[in-house]
């Protein structure tokens, strides 16, 4: 059984269904983002096709956070409904991974309360951005890290995180949704920090940011601006000024997508 085998059209399941929660990891290289797009290879399109093949009925995915083309995921969460007589967590996980792996892998799968939604039940999302900061690139990190050869000043990077914490209008760091000129870009950042990761290799820097929600290109725009601070082209005060400006031109360039990874989605603990 492969994803390329022709599959007859199947009817939607009838009767009570099982709400399923799955944690998904994927290498975004060569994928056109998470959301399904006609004629494009995406995470959702590939995963949905595999689930429908294994469950033998149509599946509608709800996702915690849609990632752009080239962005990776380690702790992405999806939810969907499955017919009870076809839902075997271990079998489903193994079969989907056989069809989609290693580029897309289901790490965990389990039943969830009927009201659970990967999108609306999430309380926050945690992203990680990786930079290789040394003169020579790393061939083993090239797919998942941005190579910045000029030395970055880590204490300045750390200082520049302070203005981001709390609730702000992130218009300067976001691409406004098409057709929604009045959409709010106010978001609440609960954590933002940099750290060196010598275990991953010399010069490897990680930027972690957690918020209740993110707008389009927010993390990458923030990283691009903070790198300017690390290069001493901007100051930490400039980051705060960019926030207050509410103007995309006030922030730095958008960092490349391949350094970004949706690391974890947090939910309220179940009773």
NORPEGI-V404140 format. One record per helix or strand of 3 or more residues. SS is the DSSP state (H for helix, E for strand). FROM is the first residue (numbers start at 0). TO is the last residue. If there is no record, write none. Layout:
SS|FROM|TO, SS|FROM|TO
This chain:
E|16|25, H|42|54, E|71|82, H|83|85, H|88|99, E|103|110, E|121|131, H|153|158, H|161|163, E|165|168, H|170|172, E|185|195, H|197|199, E|203|210, H|217|229, H|235|244, H|247|249, H|256|258, E|259|266
